[in-house]
Amino acid sequence: MAVVITSIGTRSAENVNITSVSGSGPSYTVTLSGAPSSGTVIGDTLTDEASSAESYLISGISGADLTVLDLFGASAAPSDAGSTQATTKRTHATITLWESLLDNTDLYDSSDEAFGELYDDTDFGDTAMTFDGGGDVGLAKMTLSVAAGERHDGTADSGARLLATATISSFLTVAAFEPNYFLEWIDFDCATNAVVAAVRMNATPMGMARCLIHESTEPTSFTQLFRNDNRATGTDIFVNNIIYSATSTGTNSVRGMLFQQITDQVIWVVNNTIHNINSDSGSSIGEQDDDLTGMTIQNMLITDVGTECFGGGGHTNATVDHNAASDATTEGTGSIDDITTADQYVSTVAGTEDLHLKAGSAVDDEGVDKEQTPAQVNIDINGRDRHAEGDTWSIGAHQFVAAAGGGPIARTFIFGHRSEDTCGPGNRGVSPQVIPII
């Protein structure tokens, strides 16, 4: 399996000059007259100097040398003829364009991972997207992520985000049965607009980690910030997300996370934080599910919910323990009821919420140690590896860490990034690597 990284954003094209080209394809080394700016990244596209310019995917950068892959059907080496101005730019301007090419057989081979990296060039306005590509070409996995240095810091509007500017049904619905879809590091900002189901997953095995979903107000119907439904098989992983502020002054019901109409499935719902889910006249529940035998609900922190922090009327099949709530709806060993919301978070002020834990939180060091199961559960909302650091686990998405001298460190910003993966036709057997979290 190769990891094919492509960039997504709107950075202006950068002019470059090609001085030489070597290689026999599909991989080429393109030497420029000087090193490109730091704005040119792995996953961007190089357009050559031919009179009918061709495009190539940048898979490596070393000084003035670019490693490029012929993944767009050029079938020839990049040209240094000088007939046109060579440029580098983002490969896709929108998430919608990236998703539309998931079954492109020039770009991907069977068993590849399509890895789309968002850049915080501008807010993404993609809404009502349906992810259903990748099955025809036989992708093993589809990951939509955010590049290192472009990610949120655990608070809204601090990194690459999808921004609603009006009432919408959703940002995206995952509706395909293959491949395995995974979302990470994305800020889904409803921006006080009515969003019925901000992220909905109703088909393929998938996961979501270290995302923010927040601020849907005055919904026009039953609303969920996150919804997982109509599933029959597979394994889903939802870890280290922060979900907050879904409110209605009317009769519409509101949920933070909703799992329903699911059978014979493994679902991990671990180390998420949910806050401020409320409706004046409808029901409001932080996390609600169908009590599946294959479901695990642990290290969940839920506060300030109108009806119930944890809904469903009790669990007899799911594994439920080590959760915390501001009401008395938790279950299982190690769970904590009736915590005081103001004592847990850095700030709950509407519009400037900071749901990192603060010193003295009742949930610090109270979680169950999940080691590295399920995948990515050990990496918290800011990228701290609880397992590698030997932490005593906190409940919720944020791992609180005290300073060596005894003072509090409310946040830890630790961002890993993928290395220069080799990916392309004829060279797809190279395993992807990951630069360790530092």
C-alpha positions in Angstrom: 0.0 0.0 0.0 1.2 3.5 -0.8 0.0 6.7 0.8 -0.8 9.2 -1.9 -0.7 12.7 -0.3 -2.4 15.5 -2.1 -2.8 19.1 -0.8 -6.1 20.9 -0.6 -6.2 24.7 -0.4 -6.2 28.0 -2.3 -2.6 29.2 -2.0 -1.7 31.3 -5.1 0.5 29.6 -7.6 4.3 30.1 -7.1 6.4 30.7 -10.2 9.5 28.5 -10.4 12.1 27.9 -13.1 13.1 24.4 -14.1 16.9 24.0 -14.9 17.1 20.2 -15.4 15.1 17.0 -15.3 16.3 13.4 -14.6 14.6 10.0 -14.2 12.8 7.5 -16.4 9.4 7.8 -14.9 7.0 7.6 -13.4 9.2 9.3 -10.8 11.4 12.3 -11.8 13.8 14.6 -10.2 13.2 18.2 -11.2 15.9 20.7 -10.3 14.8 24.3 -10.0 17.0 27.5 -10.2 16.5 27.9 -6.5 14.6 26.3 -3.6 10.9 27.0 -3.7 9.4 28.9 -0.8 8.1 27.1 2.3 4.6 27.5 0.9 5.4 24.7 -1.6 4.8 21.4 0.1 4.6 17.7 -0.5 1.2 17.0 -2.1 1.3 20.2 -4.2 1.3 20.0 -8.0 4.2 21.1 -10.3 3.1 22.4 -13.7 6.0 22.2 -16.3 7.3 24.6 -19.0 5.9 22.8 -22.1 3.8 24.8 -24.4 0.9 22.5 -23.5 1.8 22.3 -19.8 1.6 19.0 -17.9 1.1 18.5 -14.2 3.0 16.3 -11.7 2.5 15.5 -8.0 5.3 16.6 -5.7 6.2 13.7 -3.4 9.6 15.1 -2.1 11.4 18.4 -1.6 15.1 18.7 -0.9 16.5 22.2 -1.5 16.1 23.0 -5.1 15.2 19.4 -6.1 11.6 18.3 -6.4 10.7 14.6 -6.6 7.6 14.5 -8.8 5.3 11.7 -9.9 3.5 11.3 -13.2 0.0 10.7 -11.7 -2.0 12.9 -13.9 -1.6 11.2 -17.3 1.4 13.2 -18.7 3.2 10.0 -19.8 6.4 11.9 -20.3 9.1 13.7 -18.3 8.4 17.3 -17.1 9.6 19.8 -19.7 12.2 22.5 -19.1 11.7 24.1 -22.5 10.7 27.5 -21.1 7.7 27.8 -23.4 5.5 28.6 -20.4 6.0 29.6 -16.8 6.4 26.6 -14.4 4.5 26.9 -11.2 3.7 25.0 -8.0 0.3 25.2 -6.4 -2.2 23.2 -4.3 -3.4 20.1 -6.0 -7.1 20.6 -5.1 -8.8 23.9 -4.4 -11.7 22.3 -2.5 -12.5 19.1 -0.6 -15.2 18.4 -3.1 -12.6 18.3 -5.9 -10.4 16.0 -3.9 -13.3 13.6 -3.2 -14.3 13.6 -6.8 -11.0 12.1 -7.8 -10.9 9.2 -5.4 -11.6 6.7 -8.2 -9.1 8.3 -10.6 -6.9 5.4 -11.8 -4.1 7.7 -12.9 -3.8 9.0 -9.4 -4.5 5.9 -7.3 -3.9 2.2 -7.5 -5.8 -0.6 -5.7 -5.0 -0.8 -2.0 -3.6 2.8 -1.9 -4.5 5.2 0.9 -5.7 8.6 -0.4 -4.4 11.1 2.1 -5.9 14.6 1.6 -4.2 17.4 3.6 -6.1 20.6 4.3 -4.2 23.9 4.4 -5.4 27.0 6.3 -5.1 29.2 3.2 -8.7 30.3 3.6 -11.9 28.9 5.1 -13.4 25.9 3.3 -17.0 26.5 2.2 -17.7 22.9 1.2 -21.0 21.8 2.5 -23.6 19.0 1.9 -20.8 16.8 0.6 -21.3 13.1 0.1 -18.2 10.9 0.4 -18.8 7.8 -1.7 -15.6 7.4 -3.8 -12.7 5.1 -3.7 -14.5 1.8 -4.0 -14.2 1.4 -7.8 -10.4 1.8 -7.8 -10.1 -0.3 -4.6 -8.6 2.1 -2.2 -7.7 0.6 1.2 -8.3 3.9 3.1 -9.3 7.5 2.6 -8.0 10.0 5.1 -8.9 13.7 5.2 -6.5 15.5 7.5 -4.9 18.8 8.2 -1.2 19.5 7.5 1.1 20.0 10.5 1.3 23.7 11.4 -2.2 24.3 10.0 -4.2 22.4 12.7 -6.4 23.8 15.4 -5.0 24.0 18.9 -8.2 22.5 20.5 -10.1 25.8 20.2 -12.3 27.1 17.4 -10.9 29.2 14.5 -7.3 28.3 15.2 -6.6 26.2 12.2 -8.0 24.9 8.9 -11.8 24.8 9.2 -15.0 24.1 7.3 -17.3 27.1 7.8 -21.0 27.2 7.4 -22.3 30.6 6.2 -26.0 29.7 6.1 -28.4 27.0 7.2 -27.3 23.7 5.8 -28.2 20.0 6.2 -24.6 18.9 6.9 -21.0 19.4 6.1 -20.5 15.9 4.9 -22.2 12.5 4.8 -20.1 9.3 4.4 -22.3 7.1 2.3 -20.0 4.4 0.7 -19.3 1.0 2.0 -15.7 1.1 1.1 -13.0 2.1 1.6 -12.3 2.9 5.2 -12.8 6.6 5.7 -11.0 8.6 8.4 -11.3 12.3 9.4 -8.8 14.0 11.7 -7.8 17.5 13.0 -10.7 19.2 11.2 -12.7 22.1 12.7 -16.3 21.9 11.6 -17.6 25.3 12.5 -21.4 25.8 12.2 -20.9 29.4 13.2 -24.3 29.7 14.9 -26.1 28.6 11.7 -28.7 25.8 11.8 -26.9 22.6 10.8 -29.1 19.5 11.1 -26.3 16.8 11.1 -22.9 18.4 10.9 -21.1 15.1 10.3 -23.1 12.1 9.4 -21.7 8.6 8.8 -24.1 6.0 7.6 -22.3 3.4 5.6 -18.6 2.5 5.5 -16.3 1.5 8.4 -14.7 4.7 9.5 -13.3 6.9 12.2 -12.9 10.5 13.5 -10.2 11.8 15.7 -9.2 15.2 17.2 -11.9 17.1 15.4 -14.0 20.0 16.6 -17.7 20.2 15.8 -19.6 23.2 17.3 -22.1 26.0 17.3 -25.3 24.9 15.6 -28.2 27.1 16.8 -31.9 27.3 16.1 -32.2 24.0 14.2 -35.3 23.6 12.0 -35.6 19.8 12.8 -34.1 17.1 15.0 -30.4 18.0 15.2 -27.2 16.1 15.9 -23.7 17.5 15.7 -22.4 14.0 15.0 -24.6 11.1 13.8 -23.7 7.5 13.1 -26.5 5.4 11.8 -27.9 2.7 9.4 -24.9 0.5 9.7 -24.7 -3.3 9.8 -21.0 -4.3 9.8 -17.5 -3.0 10.4 -15.5 -1.1 13.0 -15.9 2.6 13.8 -13.5 4.6 15.9 -14.4 8.0 17.4 -11.8 9.4 19.8 -10.4 12.6 21.2 -13.0 14.9 19.6 -14.5 18.0 21.2 -18.2 18.6 20.4 -20.1 21.6 21.8 -22.9 24.1 21.6 -25.9 22.7 19.8 -28.9 24.8 21.1 -32.5 25.4 20.2 -35.0 27.8 21.8 -37.9 25.9 20.2 -39.2 22.4 20.3 -36.6 20.6 18.3 -34.5 17.9 20.0 -30.8 18.1 20.0 -28.0 15.5 20.3 -24.2 15.9 20.7 -23.4 12.3 19.4 -26.1 10.0 18.2 -25.6 6.3 17.4 -28.7 4.5 16.1 -30.1 1.8 13.8 -26.8 -0.1 14.0 -26.3 -3.9 14.4 -23.4 -6.3 14.5 -20.8 -3.6 14.6 -17.8 -2.7 16.8 -17.9 1.0 17.8 -15.3 2.7 20.0 -16.5 6.0 21.6 -13.6 7.0 23.8 -12.0 10.2 25.2 -14.4 12.7 23.7 -15.6 15.9 25.3 -19.2 17.1 24.8 -20.6 20.3 26.2 -23.7 22.6 26.0 -26.3 20.5 24.2 -29.7 22.2 25.0 -33.2 22.7 23.8 -35.8 24.8 25.5 -38.8 22.5 24.8 -37.3 19.5 23.0 -35.1 16.7 24.5 -31.4 17.3 24.6 -28.8 14.5 25.1 -25.0 14.5 25.1 -24.4 10.9 23.9 -27.2 8.5 22.9 -26.9 5.0 21.5 -28.7 1.7 21.0 -26.7 -0.3 23.6 -24.8 -2.5 21.2 -22.8 -5.5 22.4 -19.8 -4.4 20.3 -19.9 -0.8 21.6 -17.4 0.7 24.1 -18.0 4.0 25.8 -15.2 5.1 28.0 -13.4 8.2 29.2 -16.2 10.4 28.0 -16.6 13.9 29.5 -20.1 15.4 29.1 -21.3 18.6 30.7 -24.2 21.1 30.7 -26.8 19.1 28.8 -30.5 19.9 29.2 -32.1 16.4 29.5 -29.3 13.8 30.0 -25.6 13.9 29.5 -25.7 10.1 28.7 -29.0 8.9 27.2 -30.5 5.6 26.3 -31.9 4.5 29.7 -29.0 2.4 30.8 -26.7 -0.2 29.2 -26.7 -3.9 29.5 -24.8 -4.9 26.4 -22.2 -2.1 25.7 -19.0 -1.7 27.8 -19.5 1.5 29.7 -17.2 2.8 32.4 -14.8 5.7 33.5 -17.0 8.5 32.2 -17.9 11.8 33.8 -21.0 14.0 33.7 -22.4 17.2 35.2 -25.6 15.2 36.0 -26.2 11.7 37.5 -26.4 9.7 34.2 -23.0 7.9 34.1 -22.7 4.2 34.6 -20.0 1.6 35.4 -16.8 1.4 37.3 -14.8 4.6 37.7 -17.5 7.0 36.5 -18.0 10.4 38.1 -21.4 12.1 38.5 -22.4 15.7 39.3 -19.1 17.4 38.4 -19.1 21.2 38.4 -18.7 22.4 34.8 -16.9 25.6 35.7 -14.2 23.6 37.6 -13.3 21.5 34.6 -12.5 23.8 31.7 -10.3 26.8 30.9 -13.4 28.7 29.6 -17.0 28.1 28.8 -17.8 31.6 27.7 -20.0 31.4 24.6 -18.1 32.2 21.4 -14.7 31.8 23.1 -15.0 28.3 24.6 -11.7 26.6 25.6 -12.6 23.1 26.7 -9.1 22.1 27.7 -8.9 20.8 31.2 -7.6 23.2 33.9 -5.8 22.5 37.2 -8.0 20.9 39.8 -10.4 19.3 37.3 -12.2 16.3 38.8 -11.5 14.2 35.7 -7.7 14.6 35.6 -6.0 11.2 36.1 -9.4 9.5 36.4 -9.6 7.8 33.0 -9.0 4.1 32.1 -5.6 3.5 30.4 -6.5 2.4 26.8 -2.8 2.1 25.8 -3.1 2.1 22.0 -6.5 0.5 21.5 -8.4 1.6 19.5 -6.1 3.2 17.0 -5.3 6.9 17.8 -7.0 6.9 21.2 -3.6 7.6 22.8 -3.2 10.9 20.9 -5.1 13.7 22.5 -6.8 16.8 21.0 -3.4 18.6 20.9 -1.3 15.6 19.7 0.1 14.5 23.0 0.8 10.7 23.1 -0.6 9.7 26.5 0.8 6.2 26.1 4.3 7.1 25.1 4.5 9.8 27.8 3.4 7.4 30.4 0.5 9.6 31.5 -2.2 8.7 33.9 -5.2 9.1 31.6 -7.6 12.0 32.0 -11.3 11.7 31.0 -12.1 13.7 27.9 -10.4 14.7 24.8 -7.6 16.7 26.5 -4.8 15.1 28.5 -4.0 17.6 31.3 -0.3 17.8 32.2 1.2 19.6 35.1 4.4 21.5 34.8 7.6 20.0 36.3 7.6 22.6 39.0 4.1 21.8 40.0 2.2 24.6 38.1 -0.4 23.7 35.5 0.1 23.3 31.8 -3.4 23.5 30.4 -2.4 22.6 26.9 0.3 20.7 25.1 0.8 21.4 21.4 2.5 18.4 19.8 2.0 17.8 16.1 3.3 14.9 14.2 3.5 14.8 10.4 3.9 12.2 7.7 7.3 11.9 6.0 7.9 12.1 2.3 6.1 9.0 1.3 7.0 7.4 -2.0 3.9 6.8 -4.0 3.3 6.4 -7.6 2.7 3.8 -10.4 5.6 1.3 -10.5 6.8 2.4 -7.0 3.8 1.7 -4.8 5.3 -1.1 -2.6 7.1 1.4 -0.3 5.5 1.5 3.1 4.6 4.9 4.4 6.5 6.3 7.4 5.5 8.7 10.1 7.9 11.2 11.7 7.5 10.5 15.5 5.5 12.9 17.6 8.0 15.3 19.2 
